Amino acid sequence: MGLIRYFVKKSILVNLVAVFITLIGFFMFFTSAKEVFPNIQMGYIVITTVYPQAGSEEVEKLVTIPIENAIEDVDGIDKITSWTSEGMSMIGIELVADANIKEALDDIEKAVDAISDLPDEAMDPNVFEIASDIFPVINVSVSGGKDYAQLREASKRLEERLLEVKGVGEIEMWGYYDKALWIDVDKNELDRYGLTLFNFISTLQDRDISMPAGNKTFDRYEYAVRFLSPMDSKEDVENVILRSNDAGRKLQVKNVAEVIDGFQDEDMYLRSQGQRAVLFDVLKNQGKDSIKIAKQVREIALNLEKEFNGDIKVSFSNDMSIYLQDRLDVLYSNGAFGALLVVGMLMLLLRPSIAVFTALGLPVAFGISFFATNQLGISFNMMSIFGFIMVLGMLVDDAIVVGENVYRHMEMGKDTYNAVVDGTSEMIMPVIASVSTTIAAFSPLMMIGGMMGEFLSAIPKVIIIALAASVIECFFILPSHLADFVKQKTRGKGEQLQEHWFEVLKEKYGKLLEISLYKRGTTAVLIALMFIFGIGLEMRNGFSFTDSQVNEIEIKLKTNKEFSVDDTERIVKDIEKIVLELDPKDLEAVNSFVGMWNSTNGPPTFAPNIGNIAVILHIEDNRKTKDANKILETLRNRIGMPEGVKTLDIKVVKGGPPSGEEIDVAISADSFDRAVAVSEEFMEAVKKINFADTKKDSAAFYNPVASLNTDFEEGKKELRFVVDEAKASRAGVNLTQASIIMRSAIAGFKLKTIKKLGEDIEVKVRVNEQSIATIDDVLQLKVPNMMGNRILLREIVKVEQGTTYSQLKHIDGKKSVSVIGTLKKPVKKDKGESNVVKAEADKTEKTKIKKEPNINVNFFNMKMKGVIKEFEEKYKDVRFETGGEQEAMAEGFQDLGKAFVVALFLIFIILATLFNSLVQPFIIMLAIPFGFIGVMWTLVFHGMSISFMAFMAFVGLTGVVVNNSLIMVSFINGLIAEGKSFEHAIIEGSKTRLRPIVLTTFTTVIGLMPLGYGWFGGNDPMITPMAVVFAWGLLFASFVTLFIIPSFMVTVNNLKISIKRKLGKGGEEKKAFSKKESSQKIS
């Protein structure tokens, strides 16, 4: 009370501090960079090793397995997954939740450095941590050009200029190939001059010399002496002399080979908007402004386009600044409207002068919160800003309770000063307790582990900071304002009318309360039925991790295994034509990767017969057809199954983090043959999982699987030239020389790397295509022996055919194959669908294509777990592990369950301490299950599943719903302590607290409604469930609290009396609100 008196008297100091901190806080907010997502520690370390031109099985044996063995005993590792493909080994290491990332990184680096038997040709392993300190901003596609050289030149210029943009941290480029100087040898010409390919290469290696000879002083000057025979240009190479004689005749490289200024061979093609292209993925550094960077990138790219007079075209996709600005607009507009509704509600139910200064506490509390958030290093991103909007209505709860109590003391006839001091002091403990319970509910949400926990932790952090700020404003700033500006005066007509209708409401509530207290059993039964039916109805919607979509549809295809990259590109072109027919109001861009598949949880897969088409849509608020699943169905129907395509998978990309497949089961065994065989059998079993069609007769069943495949892919066909060692030995052939000749004939042999204009240019020798057109041409290659003779390759090798693998995966050292798939999605009605989509929908209706009902991924995986259990019993040597969305959902809900238990325990401790009782905390906490009833019915009426965000809202709701109960019970206890009868205290205490309960509930609910329903600027599918569930759950719980909490207090009181009577200590005390013992009308 002493502090409150001090700050009431020091109003100038209070006002100056309030204005200063508010201005500073808002300045920090508006000048700070806005991020899409928070910076998170992923706890994931990657080891990549390049082993050029080596097959996947060779890389697995010589690189991947030795590294796995070296790191398996490092502390802090939870799971090791490796992917091995041609020329590349990648190992992903998931750390345990509490691991020290820096220490783990150091230990892994030391273990890898200690490996001594990696191949000499392999590059040093690269060990690094995956972090979110760089984040994608925008994709830029550069297409067109008279030839690839012009396209590459334009791309190179763009890269140089983009790297100069402040805040750009990294640029990843696809379809951009390094320069190469190719020496294409004519095999027939070599034969003509009696040379072998090895002789040719050796001569070139001998002629490329740059050797320092040391320092030497001549004529008093010191010189650095160097011996040079340069070979740094096309002309230098062409003029190298292979052979000469005394007559001056010479044989030069240009006589037997063509030297070409070109580019590295293409093993995959990048296409954009139907043309060959180079794709830029621009990433920014942490804390830099995405909107400013994207704007500069666009300006630079468009200016570059003008420089090439129409030959070069640029296009943009995945512009995160548009997404960020759109989401911020949604948050700002709905948040601002919510704030206006909160102020309006205060003006409606409180004395105007008190309402004004209660509302003025909002900017002060936000100013303090913004300042604290900035100083604690929490960025202003979508999650933290949503946290501020979520707490918007709660921030005035404390001020409402204090202001309303000050008003009550003024009505008792006290002067303004004493009314402010007494009214504020009286509410110190209840307010601190109510804020503490809310903080106790949100604090455990920071216990959620993994990437999702890191991603969402900003929400509880911001809410806790803001609630603490509201307490500071409530007790040290608000009392001073009330004492200075709220004076005793006669009520005006408006105030009289306001008070009149609220008195009428209070009296009607009192009568209803009394009726419910006499009919406690009926009330309890009705509530129980609502609880049971709510859960039963919502269980049909099932569980889900998140319902949010990325604005992208992914098309993955695999053609016949004999197809080349060019064959696959022809099919990709045909599909692109269909995609590009979509309405421009829906479609933003089409980017295709031919010869490559992207992956959400590993490295890309490369093979000539695969393709990946990314259909980039406009953000939902800006496109005509809102439901991406409807566009997906249109594409699926129009594309069909093109000739030559073996598998085709079309799906809407889900939002994250984390992201994963709906069906994802890793099958691990000691060999790939075993894992593949079991996975094929498992897929057939999954395809037989059926559900009853409730819309038809009980005999109707259907399987909801849309696509199902494994990630184990055959790669290229392989020709193996197997050496007959006995023949090679008799012929005197050096096998190293033979292998160099083979490599030169097929892929090309790297002679050297030259530096030119900042670029590394490889000089490579290869046999021209005309000379190596058939397998027989390869066998006709000549290899020198120790006697100087030339031996045909066919004399020392035999040819075998086989198949390589695109990618080999291990999980914790075991050979692994994953079964991955998606489920069929319902197509929602969409008022604004495009003409293309509508036409396809009409066509579907006319042909009466069967529309199957939606099956929740959780229900499907529950049935699939039964299949997994059967397979585990059948195959004891095989390990089955669910992953993807199912694994993320299970872990997330498990962590939320733990957080809920901790929240309940903390709330109970706070209440037990406040009331010095073990019974009353239970009565107060009964509001929590009623909040759960509200949550269930909210999800039922909105057709939502029990998503992670919805359940997270319920956990946070536990602390808020007990506040109204706490204040009511606290006030009733006060009346009983003053000597009022129990029945009188119950009715009067409940009626007296009606106004603050209504106010605190409606300000919180009304502050969230615009965001939940997107009344201004649309909504966000990820955070909408949280806003809607929190708002309606609180509203229902508060309404029930007004009747149930008094009812349980009466029940407990009467139970005590019954126990006393049985013990012979009851005396004349009567049970409250009992028809047999109580006839008094209270209300």
GIJO-V243997 format. One line per field, one symbol per residue. phi: phi as a letter, one per 30 degrees, with the letter a starting at -180 (. if undefined). Layout:
BEGIN
phi: ???
END
This chain:
BEGIN
phi: .ddddddddcddedddddddddddddddddcddccdbddbcdibbbbcbcbeiddddddddcbddededdcdcddjdcacbbbcbdibbbbccccdecdddddddddddddddddccddddddddccacdbcdbbdcacbccbijdadddddddddddedddddddjdcabcbciccddbcccddcddddddciccddeddddddddcbbbdcjcbcbhicccdcbcbbdbcbededecdddaabddidbcceddbbccbdbbedccaccbbhibdaccccdccddicddddddddddddddddeddchidcccbbahddddddddddddddddddddddddddddddcbeedddddddddeddddedddddedddicdcbeddddeddddedddcedddddddddddddddjddeedddddddddcededdddddddddddeddddedidddddcdddddddddddddddeddccceedddddcccdaddddddddedddddddddddeddddddddcddddddddddddddddddddddicadacdcddaccccbbcedddddddddddeeddeeddddddedcccabcbccjacdbdbaddccadcbabcccdcdeedccdcddddddededddddibedjcdbbbbbddddaddbaddcabdccbdbdeddddddddddddddcdcbddddbddddbacdddaabccccdcddbccccdcdddddddicddddddddedddccjcddabccbhicdcdcbcadddddbcbdddddddccdcdcidccddddbbbcbcabccdaccbbhiddbbccbabcdcdcddbdcdddddddddddddddhddccddcdedddddddddddddddddcdccccbdbiddddddddddddddddddddddddddddddchacddeddddddddddddddddddddcicdddedddddddddedddddddeddddddedddddjddedddddddddddddddddddddddddceeddcidbiibcddceedddddddddddddddedcddedddddddddddddddddicdicdcddhcddcbbdccd
END
